[in-house]
Amino acid sequence: MKSIKFFLACAFVLAFTACSNTESDSFEDNSSTFESMKTLYGIEAATLDSQSDNIPTVTAEEMRGVLEALYKNSDASYDCKVEDVEGYYGAGNNKKTVMMTAEYKARTRSGALLENFALCVSLKFNVDKSSVYYVGTSYDCVTDLFTWKGYAASISAIPEGGTVFTSTSYIYFRVSDEGNCLVKVPVSFKGSYDFDAAKGTYNFTLSKAAN
């Protein structure tokens, strides 16, 4: 009888130890995965501000799905879409917006779809005969996974004709399984458009991936 009790006690201790080790290994795996993502994707700590409450809370796995989608498509180039626009400020007879939108699918590690999301940069111009005047830039996204913040793009003319646009923006996450920490990831945007030829291309790249 004593030997049976001893055997049961040993089995219980071994089972408890196995569970403890599994939980410990799982925690270490999560932490190491987050640290590796920081290195790979250039994740930075973000400063809290008055708009921080609007930043969606996601798991590290959900954040990884977004960043992996961007990372995999870093070499993808798209054709610009130009629209005639009425109603925004500035002089000029012909108002145009160069629309640059990239669509992605965020997935979990197992391949399950999290959400479709898109990044869109709109550059507004007044075209007056042979002159082009830059009016402003807007950054838009519709998603429950992150907040995207961009600023005015840098614009320059090239000798071959056309205009080049570049900017660095940030996507913000609040990571629930990392102590609700607030982080941001830099995203580089580059585009060009030739108004005479009526064509142009653009792409979005994780800044870390471009280095």
C-alpha positions as CSV (number, residue, x, y, z in Angstrom):
1,M,0.0,0.0,0.0
2,K,2.8,2.4,0.9
3,S,4.5,1.6,-2.4
4,I,1.3,2.5,-4.3
5,K,1.0,5.8,-2.4
6,F,4.7,6.6,-3.1
7,F,4.2,5.9,-6.8
8,L,1.1,8.2,-7.0
9,A,3.0,10.9,-5.2
10,C,5.9,10.7,-7.6
11,A,3.6,10.7,-10.6
12,F,1.9,13.9,-9.2
13,V,5.2,15.6,-8.7
14,L,6.4,14.7,-12.2
15,A,3.1,15.9,-13.7
16,F,3.3,19.2,-11.8
17,T,6.9,19.7,-12.9
18,A,6.1,19.0,-16.5
19,C,3.3,21.6,-16.4
20,S,5.5,24.1,-14.8
21,N,8.2,23.5,-17.4
22,T,5.7,23.8,-20.2
23,E,4.4,27.1,-18.9
24,S,7.9,28.4,-18.5
25,D,8.9,27.2,-22.0
26,S,5.8,28.9,-23.4
27,F,6.6,32.2,-21.7
28,E,10.2,32.0,-22.9
29,D,9.0,31.2,-26.4
30,N,6.6,34.2,-26.4
31,S,9.3,36.5,-25.1
32,S,12.0,35.3,-27.5
33,T,9.5,35.6,-30.4
34,F,8.7,39.2,-29.5
35,E,12.4,40.1,-29.2
36,S,13.2,38.5,-32.6
37,M,10.3,40.5,-34.1
38,K,11.8,43.7,-32.7
39,T,15.1,43.0,-34.4
40,L,13.6,41.8,-37.7
41,Y,11.0,44.5,-38.2
42,G,12.6,47.5,-36.4
43,I,9.9,47.7,-33.6
44,E,10.5,50.7,-31.4
45,A,9.0,51.8,-28.0
46,A,6.4,54.5,-28.6
47,T,5.7,57.6,-26.4
48,L,2.3,57.9,-24.9
49,D,0.2,60.9,-26.0
50,S,-3.4,62.1,-26.0
51,Q,-4.3,59.8,-28.9
52,S,-2.9,56.6,-27.4
53,D,-6.3,55.4,-26.3
54,N,-7.3,55.1,-29.9
55,I,-4.5,52.6,-30.7
56,P,-6.0,49.0,-31.0
57,T,-4.9,46.4,-28.5
58,V,-3.6,43.2,-30.2
59,T,-1.6,40.1,-29.3
60,A,2.0,39.8,-30.4
61,E,0.8,37.1,-32.9
62,E,-1.6,39.5,-34.5
63,M,1.1,42.2,-34.7
64,R,3.4,39.6,-36.3
65,G,0.7,38.9,-38.9
66,V,0.5,42.5,-40.0
67,L,4.3,43.0,-40.1
68,E,4.9,39.7,-41.9
69,A,2.4,40.8,-44.6
70,L,4.2,44.1,-45.1
71,Y,7.6,42.4,-45.0
72,K,6.7,39.8,-47.6
73,N,5.4,42.5,-50.0
74,S,8.3,44.9,-49.5
75,D,9.5,44.4,-53.1
76,A,6.0,44.8,-54.6
77,S,5.5,47.8,-56.8
78,Y,2.1,49.3,-57.8
79,D,0.8,51.7,-60.5
80,C,-0.4,55.1,-59.4
81,K,-4.0,56.0,-59.8
82,V,-4.8,59.7,-60.5
83,E,-8.2,61.3,-59.9
84,D,-9.5,64.7,-60.7
85,V,-10.6,66.4,-57.5
86,E,-12.8,69.4,-56.6
87,G,-13.1,71.3,-53.4
88,Y,-9.6,71.5,-51.8
89,Y,-7.8,74.7,-51.4
90,G,-5.2,76.3,-53.7
91,A,-5.0,78.0,-57.0
92,G,-5.0,76.2,-60.3
93,N,-7.3,75.1,-63.1
94,N,-6.8,71.4,-62.8
95,K,-6.8,69.8,-59.4
96,K,-5.5,66.2,-59.2
97,T,-4.9,63.6,-56.5
98,V,-2.3,60.9,-57.0
99,M,-3.7,57.9,-55.1
100,M,-1.3,55.2,-53.9
101,T,-3.0,52.3,-52.1
102,A,-1.5,48.9,-51.2
103,E,-3.8,46.1,-49.8
104,Y,-2.6,43.2,-47.6
105,K,-3.9,40.2,-45.8
106,A,-2.7,39.7,-42.2
107,R,-2.6,36.1,-41.1
108,T,-1.7,34.1,-38.0
109,R,1.2,31.7,-38.0
110,S,-1.2,28.8,-38.7
111,G,-2.4,30.7,-41.8
112,A,-5.8,31.8,-40.5
113,L,-6.9,35.1,-41.9
114,L,-6.9,37.9,-39.3
115,E,-8.0,40.8,-41.5
116,N,-7.6,42.5,-44.8
117,F,-6.0,45.9,-44.4
118,A,-4.7,48.7,-46.7
119,L,-2.4,51.7,-46.6
120,C,-3.2,54.7,-48.8
121,V,-1.2,57.9,-49.4
122,S,-3.0,60.6,-51.3
123,L,-0.9,63.5,-52.7
124,K,-2.9,66.6,-54.0
125,F,-1.6,68.8,-56.8
126,N,-2.8,71.8,-58.7
127,V,-1.8,71.5,-62.4
128,D,-1.8,74.9,-64.2
129,K,-0.7,74.4,-67.8
130,S,2.9,73.2,-67.6
131,S,3.4,73.9,-63.9
132,V,2.5,71.5,-61.0
133,Y,2.0,72.7,-57.5
134,Y,2.0,70.4,-54.5
135,V,-0.9,71.1,-52.1
136,G,-0.7,68.4,-49.4
137,T,-0.6,64.8,-48.3
138,S,-3.0,62.6,-46.4
139,Y,-2.5,59.1,-45.0
140,D,-5.4,56.7,-44.5
141,C,-6.0,53.1,-43.3
142,V,-9.1,51.2,-42.2
143,T,-8.2,48.4,-39.7
144,D,-8.8,47.2,-36.2
145,L,-5.2,46.0,-35.8
146,F,-3.2,49.2,-35.7
147,T,-3.1,52.9,-36.1
148,W,-1.1,54.5,-38.9
149,K,0.3,58.0,-38.7
150,G,2.1,59.8,-41.5
151,Y,3.4,63.2,-42.2
152,A,4.0,65.4,-45.3
153,A,6.0,63.7,-48.0
154,S,9.3,64.9,-49.4
155,I,8.8,65.8,-53.0
156,S,11.5,66.4,-55.7
157,A,11.6,66.7,-59.5
158,I,13.9,64.4,-61.5
159,P,15.8,65.4,-64.6
160,E,14.0,62.7,-66.7
161,G,10.7,64.4,-65.9
162,G,8.2,63.6,-63.2
163,T,8.1,63.9,-59.4
164,V,9.4,61.6,-56.7
165,F,7.7,61.3,-53.3
166,T,9.2,59.8,-50.2
167,S,8.1,59.7,-46.5
168,T,8.5,57.7,-43.3
169,S,5.4,56.9,-41.4
170,Y,4.7,54.7,-38.4
171,I,2.2,52.0,-37.5
172,Y,1.3,51.8,-33.8
173,F,0.3,48.7,-31.8
174,R,-0.6,48.1,-28.1
175,V,0.6,44.6,-27.4
176,S,-1.6,42.9,-24.8
177,D,0.6,39.9,-24.0
178,E,3.7,42.2,-23.6
179,G,2.3,44.2,-20.7
180,N,0.1,46.4,-23.0
181,C,3.3,48.1,-24.2
182,L,2.9,50.7,-26.9
183,V,5.2,50.2,-29.9
184,K,5.6,51.7,-33.4
185,V,7.2,50.4,-36.6
186,P,8.6,52.7,-39.3
187,V,7.2,52.2,-42.8
188,S,9.0,53.8,-45.8
189,F,7.0,55.0,-48.7
190,K,8.4,55.9,-52.1
191,G,6.5,56.8,-55.3
192,S,6.9,58.7,-58.5
193,Y,4.6,60.2,-61.0
194,D,5.1,61.8,-64.4
195,F,2.2,64.2,-65.2
196,D,3.2,64.5,-68.9
197,A,3.3,60.7,-69.4
198,A,0.4,60.1,-67.0
199,K,2.0,57.2,-65.2
200,G,3.9,56.4,-62.1
201,T,4.7,53.7,-59.5
202,Y,5.0,53.4,-55.8
203,N,5.7,50.9,-52.9
204,F,5.6,50.6,-49.2
205,T,8.5,49.0,-47.3
206,L,9.2,48.3,-43.7
207,S,12.2,50.6,-43.1
208,K,14.1,47.9,-41.3
209,A,13.7,45.5,-44.3
210,A,15.0,48.2,-46.6
211,N,18.3,48.4,-44.7
